[in-house]
Amino acid sequence: MSSMQIGIFTVGDVTTDPTNGSTPTEHERIKATVEIAKKAEEVGLDVFATGEHHNPPFVPSSPTTTLAYIGAQTEKIILSTSTTLITTNDPVKIAEDYATLQHLVDGRMDLMLGRGNTAPVYPWFGKDISKAVELTIENYQLLQKLWSEPVVNWEGKFRTPLQGYTSTPAPLDGVAPFVWHGTIRTPEVAELAAFYGDGYFANNIFWPKEHYIRLINFYRQRYAHYGHGTPEQAIVGLGGQFFMRKNSQDAVNEFRPYFDNAPVYGHGPSMEDFTEQTPLTVGSPQQVLERTLAFADYFGDYQRQLFLVDHAGLPLKTVLEQLDLLGEILPTMRAEFDARRPADVPDAPTHAARVAARDAALTEEVAV
């Protein structure tokens, strides 16, 4: 595997195709998610990630179920989340569910924690949205303990205390799943990621690059402050999105109705303005390649690049064609990213590498 992980993420929206008025059923959308993940592995991508939503028009309310099912039908691709809701899920359940997934797929998984962007989800799970940041911090501290300590005694503000509690199963090989912290705007999340030496994922979809440059630089500085390495060695992931065809004008013409009607950004700025101001690229494979390689110029060398490709009502056939086109530029994208990466910038985290690092550290301790 390359030192850069390149993959896709889904938010699992069920959206009407504006070109023909057809809407997939929930069943079709869930099955399509599996096909997309399998195709991602087939074209050589490193990561497939699913969101977590508990409301229509989204289907991924149970990420670990979906990822385990995909895991059984794939061999190499890393399975992740584009959000695991740290605020409204019980950390005890997160610890169990994701450790189980880790065992089932032999370590080829990690997860991205986030608060989600749906306000009503808080009361559905008995939580108060005004406490979102406090919940994030307390729940994550508990999750860390559950994965790193065999017996946990714990008391906090938001859930009943734990006395002599053991989370089962324990993480595979005694190494907890790697955690990314996903964010669109919250400095506290960058601080949390930096404190624990975790990954930081900047969604990088809706906002101009200047916004994310500030957040990523803040995370890098705090990562160094907490003694995990230099700012350049912090573990950064980025989102992105594209629509491509061999001929760039064909891409523009085909994607425009989807863009104009998309629930997330339709009926707002023009596609031209949006592609200029955000990382959305609509054009030829070469344009997508050049635009993506430029991300490192703004954000520094980074470890994971995930693209959103299956949203806004795009039919499954079209999404699979997008993945074929991405597969064609993938070797060049990898080679270019690797060529520019300085030797002291770490590779993207994998379970095997983290187990090896832990064992090496233990051997060193014994030697001392």
Legacy VTK file of the C-alpha trace (Angstrom):
# vtk DataFile Version 3.0
C-alpha trace
ASCII
DATASET POLYDATA
POINTS 368 float
0.000 0.000 0.000
1.088 3.502 -0.815
1.998 5.896 1.974
-1.122 7.886 0.962
-4.528 6.232 1.321
-6.983 7.189 -1.405
-10.620 6.198 -1.179
-14.257 7.206 -1.201
-16.891 8.029 1.369
-20.662 8.006 1.225
-23.288 9.890 3.179
-25.918 7.370 2.074
-28.501 9.869 0.860
-31.622 8.662 -0.930
-32.140 11.377 -3.538
-34.415 11.552 -6.581
-32.554 11.527 -9.899
-33.457 14.958 -11.342
-32.966 13.743 -14.930
-35.718 11.101 -14.835
-37.596 11.559 -11.537
-36.770 8.075 -10.238
-35.972 7.572 -6.547
-34.221 4.428 -5.291
-35.844 2.520 -2.442
-33.965 2.231 0.840
-33.283 -1.397 -0.061
-31.797 -0.421 -3.439
-29.671 2.307 -1.868
-28.269 -0.014 0.815
-27.456 -2.691 -1.774
-25.907 -0.042 -4.043
-23.614 1.010 -1.177
-22.238 -2.535 -1.058
-21.688 -2.607 -4.842
-19.886 0.739 -4.686
-17.587 -0.496 -1.908
-16.757 -3.686 -3.829
-16.060 -1.635 -6.962
-13.775 0.649 -4.930
-11.651 -2.363 -4.006
-11.723 -3.666 -7.592
-10.290 -0.422 -9.043
-7.537 -0.368 -6.400
-8.740 2.195 -3.863
-7.483 1.912 -0.277
-10.496 3.031 1.773
-14.282 2.867 1.760
-16.111 4.887 4.425
-19.802 5.221 5.255
-21.592 7.934 7.205
-24.011 7.454 10.084
-27.454 9.048 9.886
-30.658 8.292 11.783
-33.162 10.169 9.658
-34.638 10.137 6.175
-33.505 10.679 3.450
-30.406 8.728 4.590
-29.933 4.970 4.987
-26.700 4.340 6.947
-28.050 4.126 10.502
-25.918 1.058 11.304
-22.387 1.503 9.924
-20.812 -1.524 11.600
-23.450 -3.878 10.178
-22.875 -2.516 6.680
-19.088 -2.543 6.987
-19.002 -6.102 8.340
-21.125 -7.257 5.389
-18.799 -5.465 2.957
-15.788 -6.827 4.840
-16.950 -10.383 4.186
-16.962 -9.682 0.424
-13.656 -7.822 0.139
-10.035 -8.639 0.883
-7.864 -5.545 1.024
-9.812 -2.321 1.291
-9.801 -0.513 4.654
-13.330 -0.003 5.973
-14.065 3.192 7.848
-16.770 5.655 8.747
-17.229 9.156 7.463
-18.884 9.813 10.788
-19.441 7.732 13.880
-21.567 9.889 16.155
-19.518 10.297 19.332
-22.144 12.599 20.863
-25.301 10.493 20.662
-23.921 6.925 20.682
-22.979 5.363 23.995
-19.156 5.053 24.080
-19.548 1.563 25.594
-21.467 0.458 22.499
-18.981 2.126 20.142
-16.138 0.303 21.917
-17.861 -3.071 21.510
-19.170 -2.621 17.971
-15.966 -1.351 16.395
-13.706 -3.799 18.246
-15.950 -6.600 16.944
-15.661 -5.231 13.412
-11.887 -4.997 13.867
-11.726 -8.737 14.669
-14.061 -9.731 11.829
-12.020 -7.917 9.163
-8.595 -8.737 10.637
-7.769 -5.142 11.449
-8.538 -3.502 8.102
-10.777 -0.852 9.597
-10.678 2.415 11.446
-13.282 5.036 12.255
-13.927 8.737 12.074
-15.653 10.329 15.028
-17.827 13.386 14.618
-20.825 15.185 16.059
-22.899 14.867 12.894
-24.795 17.801 11.441
-28.398 16.820 12.199
-29.759 18.711 15.208
-32.847 16.501 15.908
-30.666 13.401 16.429
-29.741 14.566 19.962
-33.176 14.245 21.581
-33.813 10.953 19.727
-30.948 9.503 21.747
-31.733 11.379 24.939
-28.994 14.001 24.568
-28.865 17.796 24.670
-27.395 19.497 21.590
-26.235 22.494 23.622
-23.777 20.101 25.308
-22.415 18.745 22.001
-18.766 19.703 22.516
-18.765 18.567 26.175
-20.359 15.256 25.112
-17.716 14.814 22.408
-14.864 15.258 24.878
-16.287 13.172 27.720
-17.464 10.334 25.483
-14.157 10.134 23.682
-12.167 10.070 26.920
-14.296 7.126 28.020
-13.938 5.339 24.670
-10.152 5.647 24.946
-10.226 4.113 28.428
-12.483 1.245 27.337
-10.068 0.335 24.549
-6.860 0.732 26.524
-7.639 -0.480 30.054
-8.742 -4.047 30.868
-10.854 -2.902 33.832
-12.482 0.529 33.804
-13.689 2.579 36.755
-15.177 5.789 35.468
-17.526 8.575 36.388
-18.678 11.486 34.216
-21.453 13.975 33.698
-23.524 12.377 30.941
-23.932 8.677 31.671
-24.073 6.309 34.633
-20.701 5.495 36.242
-18.821 2.288 35.407
-17.312 0.147 38.152
-14.984 -2.731 37.377
-16.216 -2.781 33.786
-14.441 -4.732 31.012
-15.277 -3.979 27.385
-15.518 -7.069 25.177
-14.055 -8.024 22.842
-10.724 -6.375 23.612
-9.152 -4.714 20.558
-7.418 -7.015 18.063
-3.747 -7.651 18.974
-4.229 -5.253 21.899
-4.173 -2.273 19.520
-7.337 -0.166 19.372
-8.783 0.905 16.015
-7.172 4.073 14.680
-9.394 7.113 15.213
-9.824 10.103 12.935
-11.713 13.130 14.220
-13.877 14.648 11.506
-14.865 18.278 11.546
-16.166 21.124 9.488
-15.660 24.004 11.907
-14.841 23.158 15.544
-11.386 23.964 17.004
-12.158 21.819 20.096
-12.203 18.742 17.846
-8.765 19.608 16.458
-7.546 20.007 20.039
-8.921 16.591 21.024
-7.306 14.881 18.008
-3.991 16.583 18.759
-4.037 15.681 22.460
-4.421 11.958 21.737
-2.158 11.942 18.670
-5.099 10.831 16.538
-5.880 11.655 12.921
-7.716 14.824 11.929
-10.064 14.738 8.951
-11.094 18.044 7.386
-14.251 17.474 5.403
-13.040 19.973 2.791
-16.219 19.951 0.723
-18.384 23.000 1.302
-15.999 25.738 2.330
-13.117 27.615 0.736
-9.635 26.227 1.413
-8.681 29.149 3.700
-11.156 27.884 6.300
-9.550 24.425 6.392
-5.984 25.759 6.217
-6.649 27.519 9.548
-8.124 24.415 11.207
-5.455 22.015 9.914
-2.606 24.339 10.889
-4.096 24.693 14.375
-4.288 20.879 14.692
-0.697 20.470 13.449
0.595 23.018 15.992
-1.284 21.363 18.868
-0.141 17.883 17.770
3.451 19.083 18.111
2.636 20.876 21.384
1.533 17.549 22.918
4.803 15.906 21.930
3.663 13.552 19.172
6.118 14.867 16.563
6.640 17.899 14.362
3.632 19.757 12.924
4.444 18.165 9.543
4.147 14.684 11.081
0.537 15.131 12.219
-1.945 12.728 10.583
-4.308 14.613 8.265
-7.151 13.445 6.029
-9.113 15.460 3.488
-12.439 15.161 1.753
-13.061 16.109 -1.837
-15.512 15.505 -4.643
-15.530 15.247 -8.388
-17.543 14.321 -11.418
-15.551 13.347 -14.481
-15.890 12.239 -18.050
-13.157 11.779 -20.665
-14.275 15.098 -22.166
-14.609 17.883 -19.583
-17.599 19.545 -21.300
-19.478 16.235 -21.169
-18.838 16.110 -17.406
-20.169 19.651 -16.963
-23.313 18.990 -19.015
-24.073 15.663 -17.349
-23.463 16.778 -13.755
-25.213 20.161 -13.910
-28.803 18.917 -13.241
-27.525 16.863 -10.296
-25.607 19.827 -8.899
-28.507 22.244 -9.370
-30.930 19.993 -7.494
-28.633 18.429 -4.885
-30.083 18.672 -1.354
-26.718 19.813 0.007
-25.835 22.644 -2.344
-28.524 22.880 -5.002
-30.457 26.113 -5.492
-27.452 28.075 -4.200
-24.296 29.250 -6.001
-23.777 28.274 -9.624
-21.743 25.145 -10.317
-18.993 27.330 -11.796
-18.792 29.487 -8.648
-18.906 26.453 -6.392
-16.120 24.609 -8.240
-13.991 27.747 -8.099
-14.478 28.255 -4.342
-14.441 24.643 -3.095
-12.617 21.423 -4.026
-15.481 20.173 -6.239
-13.967 19.375 -9.651
-16.221 18.747 -12.652
-14.176 17.898 -15.716
-11.700 15.469 -17.234
-9.654 12.882 -15.310
-6.569 15.069 -15.879
-8.305 18.061 -14.260
-9.316 15.966 -11.251
-5.754 14.661 -10.936
-4.193 18.143 -11.071
-6.711 19.657 -8.663
-6.243 16.853 -6.122
-2.443 16.964 -6.261
-2.628 20.699 -5.488
-4.326 20.057 -2.114
-0.955 19.329 -0.508
0.275 22.781 -1.557
-2.314 24.359 0.760
-2.630 21.831 3.568
0.829 20.225 3.702
1.596 16.558 3.057
-1.223 14.400 4.316
-2.192 10.760 4.713
-5.733 10.145 3.473
-7.801 11.509 0.594
-11.472 10.513 0.406
-13.870 11.542 -2.357
-17.652 11.777 -2.289
-18.938 10.252 -5.542
-22.348 8.663 -4.902
-24.708 11.457 -3.925
-27.285 13.869 -5.360
-29.286 11.105 -7.055
-26.522 9.873 -9.374
-27.514 6.395 -10.613
-25.429 3.408 -9.525
-24.209 2.795 -13.092
-22.818 6.356 -13.245
-21.116 6.038 -9.858
-19.406 2.803 -10.934
-18.220 4.558 -14.115
-16.803 7.359 -11.942
-14.839 4.766 -9.972
-13.451 3.245 -13.182
-12.228 6.696 -14.240
-10.722 7.285 -10.796
-8.995 3.894 -11.085
-7.335 5.052 -14.309
-5.655 8.086 -12.693
-5.022 6.353 -9.358
-1.484 5.036 -10.071
-0.322 8.506 -11.183
-2.015 10.204 -8.226
-0.317 7.799 -5.796
3.088 8.102 -7.428
2.940 11.915 -7.446
1.849 12.141 -3.810
4.568 9.675 -2.770
7.249 11.456 -4.805
6.686 14.756 -3.034
6.353 13.369 0.496
9.428 14.050 2.677
10.969 11.013 4.376
10.003 12.183 7.883
6.278 12.493 7.075
4.600 9.310 8.324
2.661 6.912 6.113
-1.078 6.540 6.490
-1.909 4.438 9.570
-2.697 0.738 9.173
-3.371 -1.873 11.830
-0.295 -3.920 10.884
1.977 -0.866 11.048
0.570 0.177 14.420
1.025 -3.321 15.877
4.626 -3.337 14.580
5.287 0.112 16.101
3.872 -1.006 19.453
6.021 -4.171 19.425
9.137 -2.195 18.463
8.510 0.228 21.337
8.115 -2.680 23.784
11.346 -4.299 22.544
13.123 -0.974 23.024
11.807 -0.708 26.586
13.064 -4.211 27.398
16.484 -3.366 25.907
16.721 -0.252 28.077
LINES 1 369
368 0 1 2 3 4 5 6 7 8 9 10 11 12 13 14 15 16 17 18 19 20 21 22 23 24 25 26 27 28 29 30 31 32 33 34 35 36 37 38 39 40 41 42 43 44 45 46 47 48 49 50 51 52 53 54 55 56 57 58 59 60 61 62 63 64 65 66 67 68 69 70 71 72 73 74 75 76 77 78 79 80 81 82 83 84 85 86 87 88 89 90 91 92 93 94 95 96 97 98 99 100 101 102 103 104 105 106 107 108 109 110 111 112 113 114 115 116 117 118 119 120 121 122 123 124 125 126 127 128 129 130 131 132 133 134 135 136 137 138 139 140 141 142 143 144 145 146 147 148 149 150 151 152 153 154 155 156 157 158 159 160 161 162 163 164 165 166 167 168 169 170 171 172 173 174 175 176 177 178 179 180 181 182 183 184 185 186 187 188 189 190 191 192 193 194 195 196 197 198 199 200 201 202 203 204 205 206 207 208 209 210 211 212 213 214 215 216 217 218 219 220 221 222 223 224 225 226 227 228 229 230 231 232 233 234 235 236 237 238 239 240 241 242 243 244 245 246 247 248 249 250 251 252 253 254 255 256 257 258 259 260 261 262 263 264 265 266 267 268 269 270 271 272 273 274 275 276 277 278 279 280 281 282 283 284 285 286 287 288 289 290 291 292 293 294 295 296 297 298 299 300 301 302 303 304 305 306 307 308 309 310 311 312 313 314 315 316 317 318 319 320 321 322 323 324 325 326 327 328 329 330 331 332 333 334 335 336 337 338 339 340 341 342 343 344 345 346 347 348 349 350 351 352 353 354 355 356 357 358 359 360 361 362 363 364 365 366 367
